[in-house]
Amino acid sequence: ASRPPLSASCLPPPAFRFLPSASRLLPPAFRLLPPALCVLAGFFLLMSPWYARNLAVFGSFMAPGSSRALWLTSYNDTFAYPASQLTMARWLASGWDAILLARARAGGVNLLNAFAAQGGIFLFPFILAGLWILRRDLRVRFAALAWILLFAAMTLVFPFAGPRGAFFHAGAALQPMWWSLAPVGLDAAVAWARRRGRFDDRAFAVFRGALVGIAALMTVAIFAIRVLPNWEREDGHYAGVETLLLQQGAPSDGIVIVRNPPGYNIVTGRAAIALPTGGLASVLAVAERYDARYLVLEPLGTTGDLRELYDHPDQFPEFIYLGEADDDRLYEIVR
């Protein structure tokens, strides 16, 4: 029996289907050049706004700490300032037990993400079956290799960013392939069951409808359990902080140092930068470097001398305590 084709969603747009024909006109060593240039052009087209932003803010195409991401010893090191403290020597000093444990945990979480998020839980076995059935298809092999490399990178190289969303979001590029393979695996499973007299045409129609219904019910249930209860709780409290800030006469262009700067900016529209790890010294250095005037401390996740500042707001002359909103404490930075 002929193997079922991949979904048309995996095919390139018609405007780009001339590339294979054009490539045949080139010497064998250069036949990959046109599609490679097309991929590079698409990459730079998408990334150029971000690179332009980095160039304007940092004076370079990449953030200053990007080259030191290999030497993180915890997720909080992502916000270390200055980034020069992230070195190979410091990474090795954390000990091989910690280094290997972090990667083992990352691998476990990434596998769960592959099963639950990328595989959609109940679609996962059908995706695996489709992979096996079409294992000789070059597109499927390329996608499988890309996934393996991505999993390895987000487990071994970036064990802290990977489990916290980097693997999930980067893997979205491969989702069209997995969703195209799921029907292939489903058809194979149904054919196997029919050979054993377990499915007729009506039962198959009911089964397909049941899968769609299960997907809809799971989506609604997860949305109700995980999303709705925290819809405004995560960042909505920043509105109270901004109200307090305005009551204190803060200018609209005053920059705030806060735990979640994107969330603060979305809620309030005010420019914000991330609260660095490293305590008060790092906060003051960041404030000086980026001309930040205000600091927001939240009750959860505040440790060390930042916790001392939160608990005893009047005992640090570098910070003027301005008040509290929903347990978040606001300070003006004295410089």
BELUR-V356142 format. One record per residue. N is the residue number from 1. RES is the residue in one small letter. PSI is psi in degrees with one decimal (none if undefined). Layout:
# BELUR-V356142
N&RES&PSI  N&RES&PSI
This chain:
# BELUR-V356142
1&a&141.0  2&s&146.8  3&r&142.1  4&p&141.3  5&p&160.6  6&l&156.8  7&s&147.8  8&a&-17.0  9&s&-18.0  10&c&-6.8  11&l&150.1  12&p&159.3  13&p&152.5  14&p&-33.6  15&a&-20.9  16&f&1.1  17&r&-4.0  18&f&-15.1  19&l&-44.9  20&p&-41.5  21&s&-42.5  22&a&-35.9  23&s&-30.8  24&r&-19.0  25&l&-13.6  26&l&159.9  27&p&152.3  28&p&-37.3  29&a&-17.0  30&f&8.8  31&r&-20.3  32&l&-5.8  33&l&-48.9  34&p&-49.3  35&p&-32.8  36&a&-41.2  37&l&-35.8  38&c&-43.3  39&v&-44.9  40&l&-40.4  41&a&-42.4  42&g&-40.0  43&f&-49.9  44&f&-28.7  45&l&-41.8  46&l&-37.5  47&m&-13.8  48&s&-38.7  49&p&-38.1  50&w&-41.4  51&y&-37.2  52&a&-39.2  53&r&-46.1  54&n&-40.3  55&l&-37.7  56&a&-37.1  57&v&-46.4  58&f&-16.7  59&g&13.1  60&s&161.9  61&f&-28.6  62&m&153.2  63&a&148.8  64&p&-32.1  65&g&1.5  66&s&-40.4  67&s&-10.7  68&r&8.6  69&a&-21.9  70&l&-22.2  71&w&22.6  72&l&139.5  73&t&-9.2  74&s&166.9  75&y&-33.4  76&n&-21.9  77&d&-16.0  78&t&-28.8  79&f&19.9  80&a&138.7  81&y&128.6  82&p&156.3  83&a&-14.3  84&s&-17.9  85&q&-14.1  86&l&99.7  87&t&163.1  88&m&-39.3  89&a&-43.0  90&r&-39.7  91&w&-45.4  92&l&-33.3  93&a&-19.4  94&s&-17.7  95&g&143.8  96&w&-28.8  97&d&-47.7  98&a&-39.4  99&i&-47.1  100&l&-37.2  101&l&-40.6  102&a&-39.1  103&r&-32.9  104&a&-42.9  105&r&-41.3  106&a&-42.2  107&g&-41.4  108&g&-45.7  109&v&-40.5  110&n&-36.2  111&l&-39.5  112&l&-39.6  113&n&-39.6  114&a&-38.8  115&f&-49.8  116&a&-43.8  117&a&-57.9  118&q&-35.8  119&g&-7.4  120&g&22.9  121&i&-78.4  122&f&-16.3  123&l&-15.1  124&f&-49.5  125&p&-33.2  126&f&-35.1  127&i&-43.9  128&l&-41.6  129&a&-42.4  130&g&-38.8  131&l&-43.9  132&w&-41.3  133&i&-40.9  134&l&29.5  135&r&-20.3  136&r&-5.7  137&d&128.6  138&l&-37.4  139&r&-39.0  140&v&-41.4  141&r&-41.7  142&f&-44.2  143&a&-41.8  144&a&-42.6  145&l&-41.9  146&a&-40.6  147&w&-43.2  148&i&-44.7  149&l&-39.8  150&l&-44.2  151&f&-44.0  152&a&-43.0  153&a&-44.2  154&m&-6.7  155&t&-46.8  156&l&-37.6  157&v&-41.5  158&f&66.2  159&p&-10.9  160&f&-38.3  161&a&-37.5  162&g&-56.5  163&p&-17.8  164&r&18.9  165&g&-21.8  166&a&-42.2  167&f&-42.4  168&f&-48.4  169&h&-40.6  170&a&-34.3  171&g&-13.7  172&a&-26.3  173&a&-24.5  174&l&-3.8  175&q&-40.1  176&p&-35.8  177&m&-47.2  178&w&-41.1  179&w&-27.7  180&s&-29.8  181&l&-27.1  182&a&-47.1  183&p&-32.2  184&v&-46.6  185&g&-37.3  186&l&-45.2  187&d&-38.7  188&a&-39.7  189&a&-41.1  190&v&-41.6  191&a&-40.4  192&w&-42.6  193&a&-37.0  194&r&-36.6  195&r&-19.8  196&r&13.9  197&g&25.7  198&r&-4.6  199&f&134.5  200&d&-178.6  201&d&-39.7  202&r&-40.4  203&a&-36.5  204&f&-41.1  205&a&-41.9  206&v&-39.8  207&f&-44.4  208&r&-42.1  209&g&-36.7  210&a&-37.9  211&l&-42.9  212&v&-41.9  213&g&-40.9  214&i&-42.6  215&a&-43.0  216&a&-43.7  217&l&-42.1  218&m&-38.9  219&t&-46.4  220&v&-43.4  221&a&-46.1  222&i&-39.2  223&f&-42.1  224&a&-34.4  225&i&-42.0  226&r&-30.0  227&v&-54.9  228&l&-44.7  229&p&-28.6  230&n&19.0  231&w&-46.8  232&e&-5.3  233&r&-33.8  234&e&-50.5  235&d&-7.0  236&g&-25.3  237&h&-16.1  238&y&-21.5  239&a&-38.8  240&g&-37.7  241&v&-42.8  242&e&-38.4  243&t&-44.4  244&l&-39.4  245&l&-43.6  246&l&-35.5  247&q&-27.8  248&q&4.2  249&g&23.5  250&a&136.5  251&p&154.9  252&s&-22.3  253&d&9.7  254&g&125.3  255&i&139.8  256&v&138.2  257&i&123.4  258&v&160.3  259&r&-42.6  260&n&82.3  261&p&-38.3  262&p&-41.2  263&g&-41.7  264&y&-41.9  265&n&-39.4  266&i&-42.3  267&v&-38.6  268&t&-22.1  269&g&0.8  270&r&144.4  271&a&137.6  272&a&153.0  273&i&161.1  274&a&142.1  275&l&118.3  276&p&155.4  277&t&157.4  278&g&0.2  279&g&-162.7  280&l&-36.3  281&a&-41.7  282&s&-38.3  283&v&-46.0  284&l&-37.3  285&a&-41.2  286&v&-41.8  287&a&-39.7  288&e&-41.5  289&r&-40.3  290&y&13.3  291&d&42.8  292&a&143.1  293&r&-17.5  294&y&151.8  295&l&133.2  296&v&124.0  297&l&132.4  298&e&153.9  299&p&-32.0  300&l&137.7  301&g&6.5  302&t&120.0  303&t&173.1  304&g&-141.0  305&d&-18.4  306&l&-34.0  307&r&-38.5  308&e&-40.7  309&l&-38.3  310&y&-44.2  311&d&-30.1  312&h&72.5  313&p&-15.5  314&d&6.5  315&q&9.9  316&f&109.0  317&p&-18.3  318&e&-9.5  319&f&133.5  320&i&119.4  321&y&124.3  322&l&-16.3  323&g&-174.2  324&e&143.0  325&a&116.9  326&d&44.0  327&d&-0.7  328&d&132.1  329&r&135.4  330&l&135.4  331&y&147.4  332&e&135.4  333&i&125.1  334&v&122.1  335&r&none
